[in-house]
Amino acid sequence: MSTIAGRPSTVTVGVDTHLDIHVAAVLDGIGRLLGSDGFATSPAGNAELIAWAEQHATIGQVGVDGTGA
């Protein structure tokens, strides 16, 4: 009998920033990639990124690369 994993309750979002496009990836609680996509570096693109990530589950944490921090 096989088991299909249920929908995660929270996800981790990783964002790699670039000049024109931010690339985001969503991971479940054990690090499985649930999806990745690119979004414009604008307020509308940022809103699309968040809405896209929330389609997978509640966002638990976010890591952003390229911030200079």
C-alpha positions in Angstrom: 0.0 0.0 0.0 1.4 3.4 -0.9 0.9 6.6 1.0 0.5 10.0 -0.6 1.9 12.9 1.5 -0.8 15.4 2.6 -0.6 19.1 2.1 2.0 20.7 4.4 0.7 23.1 7.1 3.6 25.5 6.5 6.2 26.0 3.9 9.6 27.7 3.6 10.2 30.1 0.8 13.6 30.9 -0.6 14.1 33.9 -2.9 17.2 34.6 -5.1 17.1 38.3 -6.0 18.2 39.6 -9.4 17.9 42.9 -11.3 14.8 42.1 -13.2 13.4 38.9 -11.8 13.4 37.3 -8.4 13.4 33.5 -8.5 11.5 31.8 -5.6 11.3 28.2 -4.4 8.9 26.7 -2.0 9.9 23.8 0.3 7.9 21.6 2.6 8.8 20.8 6.2 11.4 18.1 5.2 12.9 20.1 2.4 11.1 18.7 -0.6 10.8 21.2 -3.5 7.1 22.0 -4.1 7.7 24.5 -6.9 9.8 27.3 -8.2 9.0 30.3 -10.4 10.2 33.8 -11.4 8.6 37.1 -10.6 9.1 40.7 -11.6 11.1 42.9 -9.3 8.2 45.3 -8.7 5.6 45.7 -6.0 3.1 43.8 -8.2 5.7 41.1 -8.8 6.3 40.8 -5.1 2.6 40.5 -4.4 2.4 37.7 -7.1 5.3 35.9 -5.5 3.6 35.9 -2.1 0.2 34.8 -3.5 1.9 32.0 -5.5 3.8 30.8 -2.4 0.6 30.9 -0.3 -1.1 28.6 -2.8 1.1 25.8 -1.4 0.4 26.4 2.3 0.9 29.1 5.0 4.3 30.7 4.7 6.3 29.7 7.8 9.6 31.4 7.0 11.3 33.2 4.1 15.0 33.4 3.2 16.2 36.0 0.8 19.6 35.8 -0.9 21.4 38.7 -2.4 20.4 41.3 0.2 24.0 42.2 1.1 23.3 41.2 4.7 
